[in-house]
């Protein structure tokens, strides 16, 4: 097909796929600390020197020097051209590869601006998570959420492992902390962290006076939150709405943490909610996951079976 592939699409594709999944489906990887290793597929060796970093989304062989991202691996391993490798990854990600029929600089600039905004949104979600965790440790009213978690049998270590935090009382805590520009304010609104009350003409924090559970994608990036009240208010649980980076029907809470806990997931246990996942982990059952306010779907099962043979 004629036409170049837009760079923003390539960047987005690399964000959608996990290099560990891409390589493990072709070369069996073994978890070694934070990274994964295997015997290098590009030269003969008996001792593994091929390393894959899920954090950096990068592979490197200490023996032959081969390195790159998911696209580079597909090109080298399957001997495909750059466009063919992108087509291969796009099929896995379930997206169609667009082709630019023009070198319109205005359109290119628009695509670059959209990609920059997307990266800033991921950064703001991570900063929101840091803020909530800080409040659980330092807020003047921290004893209320801390005692609640203790009464539910959770240790400080488990809370840390899952990034559990606290959204304190108040209507504009997150706005004051993170919305330091109009661009950031707009992105926090787009990311579901703020609510726009059009009748009153004001913005306010979506999450207030709640225990906060960050929701992570397969690469460990914060894409949304679940918040649980500390009293009898309704709703008991409040989830982030769907956003450009968060799709409830395609995510399982706790799956990233489960994958970090095991070299090979023995099974996946689907439970009802955030607290169930964290409570199970407290007692050594680290393979619990939960759907995010939806019924367990075919898509959820497809995702789970990518990492284990038993659900």
C-alpha positions as CSV (number, residue, x, y, z in Angstrom):
1,X,0.0,0.0,0.0
2,X,1.4,3.4,-1.0
3,X,2.1,6.2,1.5
4,X,4.3,6.6,4.5
5,X,3.3,5.4,8.0
6,X,2.8,8.4,10.3
7,X,5.3,8.6,13.1
8,X,2.7,9.1,15.8
9,X,1.1,5.8,14.8
10,X,4.4,4.0,15.1
11,X,4.9,5.6,18.6
12,X,1.4,4.6,19.7
13,X,1.9,1.0,18.3
14,X,5.1,0.6,20.4
15,X,3.1,1.8,23.4
16,X,0.3,-0.7,22.8
17,X,2.5,-3.8,22.5
18,X,4.7,-5.2,25.2
19,X,8.1,-6.2,24.0
20,X,8.2,-9.1,26.5
21,X,5.0,-10.6,24.8
22,X,6.4,-9.9,21.3
23,X,9.7,-11.7,22.0
24,X,8.4,-14.4,24.4
25,X,5.9,-15.7,21.7
26,X,9.0,-16.4,19.5
27,X,11.8,-17.0,22.0
28,X,11.0,-18.4,25.4
29,X,12.0,-15.9,28.1
30,X,12.9,-16.4,31.7
31,X,12.4,-13.8,34.4
32,X,15.7,-12.7,35.9
33,X,15.1,-9.9,38.4
34,X,13.5,-6.9,36.8
35,X,14.3,-8.1,33.3
36,X,13.9,-11.3,31.2
37,X,16.6,-13.4,29.6
38,X,17.2,-16.1,27.0
39,X,19.8,-17.5,24.7
40,X,20.2,-15.0,21.9
41,X,18.3,-15.9,18.7
42,X,20.8,-14.0,16.6
43,X,24.0,-16.0,17.4
44,X,24.9,-19.4,18.9
45,X,25.4,-19.5,22.6
46,X,24.9,-21.9,25.5
47,X,24.7,-19.3,28.3
48,X,21.9,-16.7,28.0
49,X,23.3,-13.2,27.3
50,X,20.1,-11.9,25.6
51,X,18.2,-9.5,27.9
52,X,14.8,-7.8,27.6
53,X,13.8,-4.8,29.7
54,X,10.0,-4.4,30.2
55,X,10.6,-0.9,31.7
56,X,12.7,0.4,28.8
57,X,10.8,-1.8,26.2
58,X,14.2,-2.6,24.8
59,X,16.3,-5.8,24.1
60,X,20.1,-6.1,24.2
61,X,22.5,-9.0,23.7
62,X,25.7,-8.8,25.6
63,X,27.2,-11.4,23.4
64,X,26.7,-10.1,19.8
65,X,25.4,-6.6,20.5
66,X,22.0,-7.0,18.9
67,X,19.6,-4.4,20.3
68,X,16.4,-2.5,19.6
69,X,12.7,-2.2,20.3
70,X,9.8,-4.5,19.3
71,X,9.9,-3.4,15.6
72,X,13.6,-4.0,15.4
73,X,13.3,-7.4,16.9
74,X,10.5,-8.5,14.4
75,X,12.6,-7.1,11.5
76,X,15.7,-9.1,12.6
77,X,14.0,-12.3,13.8
78,X,11.5,-12.7,10.9
79,X,13.7,-10.9,8.3
80,X,11.0,-8.4,7.5
81,X,11.2,-4.9,6.1
82,X,10.3,-2.0,8.4
83,X,6.7,-1.6,7.0
84,X,6.2,-5.4,7.1
85,X,7.3,-5.5,10.8
86,X,4.8,-2.7,11.6
87,X,2.0,-4.6,9.8
88,X,2.8,-7.7,11.8
89,X,2.7,-5.9,15.2
90,X,-0.4,-4.0,14.2
91,X,-2.3,-7.3,13.6
92,X,-1.3,-8.4,17.2
93,X,-2.5,-5.0,18.6
94,X,-5.7,-5.2,16.5
95,X,-5.2,-1.9,14.8
96,X,-5.0,-0.9,11.1
97,X,-1.9,0.8,9.8
98,X,-2.7,4.2,8.3
99,X,-0.7,5.6,5.4
100,X,-0.1,9.3,4.8
101,X,-0.7,10.3,1.2
102,X,0.8,13.7,1.7
103,X,3.8,15.4,3.4
104,X,1.5,18.2,4.6
105,X,3.6,19.9,7.3
106,X,0.5,21.1,9.1
107,X,-0.8,17.6,9.5
108,X,2.5,16.3,10.6
109,X,2.8,19.1,13.2
110,X,-0.7,18.2,14.4
111,X,0.2,14.6,14.8
112,X,3.4,15.5,16.7
113,X,1.3,17.7,19.0
114,X,-1.1,14.9,19.7
115,X,1.7,12.5,20.5
116,X,3.3,15.0,22.8
117,X,0.0,15.5,24.7
118,X,-0.4,11.7,25.0
119,X,3.0,11.3,26.6
120,X,2.2,14.3,29.0
121,X,-1.0,12.6,30.0
122,X,0.8,9.4,31.0
123,X,3.2,11.5,33.0
124,X,0.4,13.4,34.8
125,X,-1.3,10.1,35.7
126,X,2.0,8.9,37.3
127,X,2.3,12.2,39.1
128,X,-1.2,11.8,40.4
129,X,-0.3,8.4,41.7
130,X,2.7,9.8,43.5
131,X,0.6,12.5,45.0
132,X,-2.0,10.0,46.4
133,X,0.7,7.8,47.9
134,X,2.3,10.8,49.5
135,X,-1.0,11.8,51.1
136,X,-1.3,8.3,52.6
137,X,2.0,8.8,54.3
138,X,1.9,12.5,55.2
139,X,-1.6,14.0,55.2
140,X,-2.8,15.4,58.6
141,X,-5.8,13.0,58.3
142,X,-3.7,10.0,57.2
143,X,-4.7,8.0,60.3
144,X,-8.2,7.5,58.9
145,X,-7.2,5.7,55.7
146,X,-4.2,4.0,57.4
147,X,-6.4,2.5,60.1
148,X,-9.0,1.4,57.5
149,X,-6.3,-0.5,55.6
150,X,-5.0,-2.0,58.8
151,X,-8.4,-3.1,59.8
152,X,-8.8,-4.8,56.4
153,X,-5.6,-6.8,57.3
154,X,-3.3,-5.0,54.8
155,X,0.4,-4.4,55.6
156,X,2.3,-1.3,54.6
157,X,4.4,-3.4,52.2
158,X,1.4,-4.7,50.3
159,X,0.0,-1.2,50.1
160,X,3.3,-0.1,48.7
161,X,3.5,-3.0,46.2
162,X,0.1,-2.0,44.7
163,X,0.7,1.7,45.0
164,X,-2.3,2.3,47.3
165,X,-2.8,6.0,48.1
166,X,-5.3,8.4,49.6
167,X,-7.3,11.2,48.0
168,X,-7.9,13.6,50.9
169,X,-11.0,15.7,51.5
170,X,-11.3,18.8,49.3
171,X,-12.5,19.8,45.9
172,X,-9.3,21.1,44.3
173,X,-6.3,19.3,45.8
174,X,-5.2,17.7,42.5
175,X,-6.0,20.8,40.5
176,X,-3.7,22.9,42.7
177,X,-1.0,20.3,42.7
178,X,-0.9,19.2,39.0
179,X,-3.0,21.6,36.9
180,X,-0.2,24.2,36.7
181,X,-1.1,25.2,33.1
182,X,-4.1,25.2,30.8
183,X,-2.7,22.3,28.9
184,X,-2.2,20.2,32.0
185,X,-5.7,21.1,33.2
186,X,-7.2,20.1,29.9
187,X,-5.3,16.8,29.9
188,X,-6.3,16.0,33.5
189,X,-9.9,16.6,32.5
190,X,-9.5,14.3,29.4
191,X,-7.8,11.7,31.6
192,X,-10.8,11.6,33.9
193,X,-9.1,13.1,37.0
194,X,-11.1,16.2,36.9
195,X,-14.9,16.9,36.4
196,X,-16.2,20.0,34.7
197,X,-19.5,21.3,36.3
198,X,-20.9,23.3,33.3
199,X,-23.8,24.6,35.4
200,X,-21.5,26.2,37.9
201,X,-18.7,26.8,35.5
202,X,-16.0,25.2,37.6
203,X,-13.6,22.2,37.7
204,X,-13.2,19.9,40.7
205,X,-11.3,16.7,41.6
206,X,-13.1,13.5,40.7
207,X,-11.6,11.6,43.6
208,X,-12.1,13.0,47.1
209,X,-11.7,11.3,50.5
210,X,-11.1,7.8,49.1
211,X,-8.5,5.0,49.2
212,X,-6.9,5.1,45.8
213,X,-5.9,2.1,43.7
214,X,-3.8,2.9,40.6
215,X,-4.7,0.8,37.5
216,X,-1.7,-0.1,35.4
217,X,-1.5,-1.3,31.8
218,X,0.7,-4.3,30.7
219,X,3.7,-2.0,30.7
220,X,3.1,-0.8,34.3
221,X,2.0,2.7,33.3
222,X,-0.8,4.3,35.4
223,X,-3.8,4.6,33.1
224,X,-6.7,5.1,35.6
225,X,-7.8,4.8,39.2
226,X,-10.3,3.2,41.4
227,X,-11.3,4.9,44.6
228,X,-13.1,3.4,47.7
229,X,-14.9,5.5,50.2
230,X,-14.1,5.4,53.9
231,X,-17.7,5.7,55.1
232,X,-21.1,4.8,53.9
233,X,-21.3,7.2,50.9
234,X,-22.3,6.0,47.5
235,X,-20.9,4.9,45.2
236,X,-18.7,2.7,47.4
237,X,-16.3,2.4,44.5
238,X,-15.6,5.1,41.9
239,X,-13.7,4.3,38.8
240,X,-12.0,6.5,36.2
241,X,-14.1,6.9,33.1
242,X,-12.9,5.6,29.8
243,X,-10.2,7.9,28.3
244,X,-7.8,7.9,25.4
245,X,-5.5,5.7,27.4
246,X,-8.0,3.7,29.5
247,X,-10.5,1.1,28.2
248,X,-12.2,-0.8,30.9
249,X,-13.1,-3.8,28.7
250,X,-9.4,-4.3,27.9
251,X,-7.8,-4.1,31.3
252,X,-7.6,-6.3,34.3
253,X,-6.7,-4.7,37.7
254,X,-3.7,-6.5,39.3
255,X,-2.5,-8.3,36.2
256,X,0.7,-6.2,35.9
257,X,1.4,-6.8,39.6
258,X,0.7,-10.5,39.2
259,X,3.2,-10.7,36.3
260,X,5.8,-9.0,38.4
261,X,5.3,-11.6,41.2
262,X,5.9,-14.7,39.2
263,X,8.4,-15.8,36.6
264,X,5.5,-17.7,35.0
265,X,2.0,-17.1,36.2
266,X,0.7,-20.4,37.5
267,X,-2.9,-19.3,37.0
268,X,-5.2,-16.2,37.1
269,X,-8.0,-15.9,39.7
270,X,-10.7,-13.4,38.7
271,X,-12.2,-11.8,41.8
272,X,-14.7,-9.0,42.3
273,X,-12.7,-5.9,43.2
274,X,-9.5,-4.0,44.0
275,X,-9.6,-4.8,47.7
276,X,-10.0,-8.6,47.0
277,X,-6.9,-8.6,44.7
278,X,-4.8,-6.8,47.3
279,X,-6.1,-8.9,50.2
280,X,-5.3,-12.1,48.4
281,X,-1.8,-10.8,47.8
282,X,-1.4,-10.1,51.5
283,X,-1.8,-13.8,52.1
284,X,0.6,-14.9,49.3
285,X,-1.9,-15.4,46.5
286,X,-0.4,-13.0,44.0
287,X,-2.3,-14.1,40.9
288,X,-5.7,-12.4,41.6
289,X,-7.1,-9.9,39.1
290,X,-10.4,-8.0,38.9
291,X,-12.4,-6.5,36.1
292,X,-13.1,-2.8,36.3
293,X,-16.8,-2.4,36.8
294,X,-17.7,-4.6,33.9
295,X,-18.6,-8.3,33.5
296,X,-15.8,-10.7,32.7
297,X,-15.7,-10.7,28.9
298,X,-14.2,-12.7,26.1
299,X,-11.6,-9.9,25.7
300,X,-10.6,-10.2,29.4
301,X,-10.1,-13.9,29.1
302,X,-8.1,-13.5,25.9
303,X,-5.8,-11.1,27.8
304,X,-5.5,-13.5,30.8
305,X,-4.7,-16.5,28.6
306,X,-1.8,-14.6,27.1
307,X,0.1,-15.0,30.4
308,X,-1.2,-18.3,31.8
309,X,-2.9,-21.6,30.9
310,X,-5.4,-21.6,33.8
311,X,-8.1,-19.0,34.6
